[in-house]
């Protein structure tokens, strides 16, 4: 099995931009626990989008493809993994509940 991917510079830039937008979207929704939560979510969204676009074989042929990025699978992977990272981050960094 070969470890290759066909991602161009513009494709990587689109993936980074979309990841940052997903991070900001999840930061605005709900109650963020710290200032750089959007960045953690954006990293998760980037990884999810990259893996869905490049390594899931069933998704590589989906159109539209731009600069080596299958856009729909990348968006879906970014939203799913970014949402999971945002949820876990908020759960782990919340203040503990106290009995009153």
C-alpha positions as CSV (number, residue, x, y, z in Angstrom):
1,X,0.0,0.0,0.0
2,X,1.4,3.4,-1.0
3,X,1.1,6.4,1.2
4,X,0.4,9.2,-1.3
5,X,-1.9,12.1,-1.7
6,X,-2.7,14.5,-4.5
7,X,-3.1,17.8,-2.7
8,X,-2.0,21.0,-4.4
9,X,-1.1,24.3,-2.8
10,X,-4.5,25.9,-3.5
11,X,-6.2,22.8,-2.2
12,X,-4.3,23.0,1.0
13,X,-5.1,26.7,1.3
14,X,-8.8,26.0,0.8
15,X,-8.6,23.2,3.4
16,X,-7.0,25.5,5.9
17,X,-9.4,28.3,5.3
18,X,-12.5,26.0,5.6
19,X,-11.0,24.6,8.8
20,X,-10.6,28.0,10.3
21,X,-14.2,28.9,9.4
22,X,-15.4,25.7,11.0
23,X,-13.4,26.5,14.1
24,X,-14.9,30.0,14.3
25,X,-18.4,28.6,13.6
26,X,-18.2,26.2,16.6
27,X,-16.6,28.9,18.7
28,X,-19.6,31.2,18.1
29,X,-22.1,28.4,18.8
30,X,-22.6,27.7,22.5
31,X,-20.4,28.7,25.4
32,X,-16.6,28.4,24.7
33,X,-14.5,27.8,27.7
34,X,-11.2,29.5,26.6
35,X,-10.1,32.0,24.0
36,X,-8.3,29.7,21.6
37,X,-10.9,26.9,21.5
38,X,-11.5,27.8,17.8
39,X,-7.9,26.9,17.0
40,X,-8.2,23.5,18.6
41,X,-11.4,22.9,16.7
42,X,-9.8,24.1,13.4
43,X,-6.9,21.7,13.8
44,X,-9.4,18.8,14.3
45,X,-11.5,20.0,11.3
46,X,-8.3,20.2,9.1
47,X,-7.4,16.6,10.1
48,X,-10.9,15.3,9.5
49,X,-11.2,17.1,6.2
50,X,-7.8,15.9,5.0
51,X,-8.4,12.3,5.9
52,X,-11.9,12.2,4.4
53,X,-10.7,13.8,1.2
54,X,-7.4,12.0,0.7
55,X,-7.4,8.6,2.5
56,X,-11.0,7.3,2.4
57,X,-10.9,5.5,-0.9
58,X,-14.7,5.6,-1.4
59,X,-14.7,9.4,-1.3
60,X,-11.8,10.2,-3.6
61,X,-14.0,10.1,-6.7
62,X,-16.7,12.4,-5.5
63,X,-17.2,15.6,-7.4
64,X,-16.4,18.4,-7.2
65,X,-12.7,18.0,-6.8
66,X,-10.5,21.1,-6.8
67,X,-6.7,21.0,-6.6
68,X,-6.8,17.4,-5.3
69,X,-9.4,18.0,-2.6
70,X,-12.7,16.3,-2.8
71,X,-14.7,19.2,-1.5
72,X,-17.9,17.5,-0.2
73,X,-16.2,14.7,1.7
74,X,-13.6,17.2,3.1
75,X,-16.4,19.5,4.3
76,X,-18.3,16.6,5.9
77,X,-15.2,15.2,7.6
78,X,-14.2,18.7,8.8
79,X,-17.7,19.3,10.3
80,X,-17.9,15.8,11.9
81,X,-14.4,15.8,13.4
82,X,-14.4,19.5,14.2
83,X,-17.7,19.1,16.0
84,X,-16.4,16.2,18.0
85,X,-13.3,18.0,19.0
86,X,-15.3,21.1,20.0
87,X,-17.6,18.9,22.1
88,X,-14.8,17.0,23.8
89,X,-12.9,20.3,24.4
90,X,-15.9,21.9,26.0
91,X,-16.6,18.8,28.1
92,X,-13.1,18.5,29.4
93,X,-12.5,22.2,30.1
94,X,-15.8,23.0,31.8
95,X,-16.0,24.0,35.4
96,X,-17.0,21.1,37.7
97,X,-20.5,21.0,39.0
98,X,-20.8,21.6,42.7
99,X,-23.6,20.7,45.0
100,X,-25.4,23.6,46.6
